[in-house]
């Protein structure tokens, strides 16, 4: 019985230590390293309520908007497919938002078929008809930047992170979920 209790306690401590280490890596990897030489800025899709952006997506779009307004040569890649309870694709909602803010439609590429971050990167890269690595700034909520950059790199992007605020109501859940998603993506998303 004592061996079983010891094993359970040790396993729990190892698990907690791994989670803490992953969270530290996620936080360190989420710093802003915007590259002004990049031709593209990608806004990763997030939940819509019908056709209205969630707060997470609104924060992402608001963050990217300033960069789009101050750099007239920057091309936006709006990403995200349509969830079962969404009335339009996330990529289309992002495009609609930027057009409503005065961004010319010719500066917006839309990837609206993806179901996850790896597909965002793969399908977006396929849209860009250039050889070699492409410099890109990726806008997502802070917890999601590290994994997004990793997946972008696997799809021949030279990725830079531009973190957006994370809503306080989903902060803890998002970081804990991201630790597991990071492990999954590291192993399987190739």
C-alpha positions as CSV (number, residue, x, y, z in Angstrom):
1,X,0.0,0.0,0.0
2,X,2.8,2.4,0.9
3,X,4.5,1.7,-2.5
4,X,1.2,2.5,-4.3
5,X,0.8,5.8,-2.4
6,X,4.4,6.7,-3.1
7,X,4.0,5.9,-6.8
8,X,0.8,8.0,-7.0
9,X,2.4,11.0,-5.3
10,X,5.6,10.8,-7.4
11,X,3.6,10.5,-10.6
12,X,1.5,13.5,-9.6
13,X,4.6,15.6,-8.8
14,X,6.2,14.6,-12.1
15,X,3.0,15.5,-14.0
16,X,2.8,18.9,-12.3
17,X,6.5,19.6,-12.9
18,X,6.0,18.8,-16.6
19,X,3.0,21.2,-16.8
20,X,4.9,24.0,-15.1
21,X,7.9,23.5,-17.5
22,X,5.5,23.6,-20.5
23,X,3.8,26.7,-19.2
24,X,7.2,28.4,-18.8
25,X,8.1,27.5,-22.3
26,X,4.8,28.8,-23.7
27,X,5.1,32.1,-21.8
28,X,8.7,32.6,-22.9
29,X,7.8,31.8,-26.5
30,X,4.9,34.2,-26.6
31,X,6.9,37.5,-26.6
32,X,6.3,39.9,-29.4
33,X,9.0,39.7,-32.1
34,X,7.2,41.4,-35.0
35,X,9.3,41.6,-38.1
36,X,8.9,44.7,-40.2
37,X,10.5,43.0,-43.2
38,X,7.7,40.4,-43.4
39,X,5.2,40.8,-46.3
40,X,2.4,39.0,-44.5
41,X,0.5,39.1,-41.2
42,X,-1.7,36.2,-40.4
43,X,-4.7,36.4,-38.0
44,X,-5.6,33.0,-36.7
45,X,-9.3,32.3,-36.5
46,X,-11.1,31.8,-33.2
47,X,-14.7,31.2,-32.1
48,X,-17.5,33.0,-33.7
49,X,-21.0,33.5,-32.2
50,X,-23.0,33.0,-35.3
51,X,-21.1,35.6,-37.4
52,X,-19.9,37.8,-34.5
53,X,-16.3,37.4,-33.3
54,X,-15.6,36.1,-29.8
55,X,-13.5,38.3,-27.5
56,X,-10.4,36.2,-28.3
57,X,-10.9,36.8,-32.1
58,X,-11.7,40.5,-31.5
59,X,-8.4,41.0,-29.6
60,X,-6.5,39.2,-32.4
61,X,-8.1,41.4,-35.1
62,X,-7.6,44.6,-33.1
63,X,-3.9,43.8,-32.6
64,X,-3.4,43.2,-36.3
65,X,-5.3,46.2,-37.4
66,X,-2.7,48.7,-36.2
67,X,0.0,46.9,-38.1
68,X,-2.2,46.9,-41.3
69,X,-3.0,50.6,-41.0
70,X,0.6,51.6,-40.4
71,X,2.1,49.4,-43.2
72,X,0.3,49.8,-46.5
73,X,2.3,47.0,-48.2
74,X,1.4,44.4,-45.6
75,X,-0.8,41.6,-46.8
76,X,-3.3,40.0,-44.3
77,X,-4.0,36.3,-44.3
78,X,-7.3,35.7,-42.6
79,X,-7.6,32.1,-41.5
80,X,-10.2,29.7,-40.1
81,X,-12.9,27.4,-41.3
82,X,-16.5,27.3,-40.3
83,X,-17.5,25.6,-37.1
84,X,-20.8,23.7,-36.7
85,X,-22.4,26.6,-34.8
86,X,-20.9,29.4,-36.9
87,X,-22.9,31.0,-39.7
88,X,-19.7,31.9,-41.7
89,X,-16.1,30.8,-41.8
90,X,-13.8,32.5,-39.3
91,X,-11.5,33.6,-42.2
92,X,-14.5,35.4,-43.9
93,X,-15.5,37.1,-40.6
94,X,-11.9,38.4,-40.2
95,X,-11.9,39.7,-43.8
96,X,-15.3,41.4,-43.2
97,X,-13.9,43.1,-40.1
98,X,-10.8,44.5,-41.8
99,X,-12.8,45.8,-44.8
100,X,-15.2,47.5,-42.3
101,X,-12.1,49.2,-40.9
102,X,-11.0,50.6,-44.3
103,X,-8.5,47.9,-45.3
104,X,-8.6,47.3,-49.1
105,X,-9.9,43.9,-50.0
106,X,-6.9,43.4,-52.4
107,X,-4.7,43.3,-49.3
108,X,-6.5,40.3,-47.8
109,X,-6.1,36.6,-48.5
110,X,-8.6,34.3,-47.0
111,X,-8.0,30.7,-45.9
112,X,-11.4,29.4,-44.8
113,X,-11.2,25.6,-45.0
114,X,-9.0,24.8,-42.0
115,X,-10.2,23.0,-38.8
116,X,-7.1,23.6,-36.7
117,X,-3.9,25.5,-36.4
118,X,-1.8,23.1,-38.4
119,X,-4.3,23.3,-41.3
120,X,-4.3,27.1,-41.0
121,X,-0.6,27.0,-41.8
122,X,-0.6,24.3,-44.4
123,X,-3.5,25.8,-46.4
124,X,-2.2,29.4,-46.1
125,X,1.2,28.3,-47.3
126,X,-0.4,26.6,-50.3
127,X,-2.1,29.9,-51.2
128,X,1.2,31.8,-51.5
129,X,2.9,30.9,-54.7
130,X,6.5,31.7,-53.7
131,X,9.4,29.4,-53.3
132,X,11.5,29.2,-50.2
133,X,10.8,30.3,-46.7
134,X,8.3,33.2,-46.4
135,X,8.6,35.7,-43.5
136,X,5.3,36.1,-41.7
137,X,4.0,37.7,-38.5
138,X,1.4,35.6,-36.7
139,X,-1.3,37.2,-34.6
140,X,-3.0,35.0,-32.0
141,X,-3.7,35.2,-28.3
142,X,-0.5,35.1,-26.2
143,X,-0.9,31.5,-25.1
144,X,-1.1,30.3,-28.7
145,X,2.0,32.1,-30.2
146,X,4.7,29.5,-29.5
147,X,2.8,26.6,-31.1
148,X,1.6,28.7,-34.0
149,X,5.2,29.6,-34.8
150,X,6.3,26.0,-34.5
151,X,3.6,24.9,-36.9
152,X,4.3,27.7,-39.3
153,X,8.0,26.8,-39.4
154,X,7.0,23.2,-40.4
155,X,5.1,24.7,-43.3
156,X,8.1,26.7,-44.7
157,X,7.3,30.0,-43.0
158,X,9.9,32.1,-41.1
159,X,7.5,32.9,-38.3
160,X,7.3,35.9,-35.9
161,X,4.8,36.2,-33.1
162,X,2.5,39.1,-32.4
163,X,0.6,38.3,-29.2
164,X,-2.9,39.6,-28.6
165,X,-4.5,39.8,-25.2
166,X,-6.3,36.7,-23.8
167,X,-9.7,37.2,-22.3
168,X,-9.5,36.8,-18.5
169,X,-12.5,34.5,-18.5
170,X,-10.6,31.8,-20.5
171,X,-7.0,32.5,-19.3
172,X,-6.4,29.5,-17.1
173,X,-8.2,27.1,-19.3
174,X,-6.5,28.3,-22.4
175,X,-3.0,27.9,-21.0
176,X,-3.6,24.5,-19.5
177,X,-5.2,23.3,-22.8
178,X,-2.3,24.8,-24.8
179,X,0.3,22.7,-22.8
180,X,-1.4,19.5,-23.9
181,X,-1.9,20.9,-27.5
182,X,1.8,21.8,-27.6
183,X,2.8,18.2,-26.8
184,X,0.3,16.8,-29.4
185,X,1.4,19.2,-32.1
186,X,5.1,18.5,-31.4
187,X,4.5,14.8,-31.9
188,X,1.8,14.6,-34.6
189,X,1.4,17.8,-36.6
190,X,4.0,17.2,-39.4
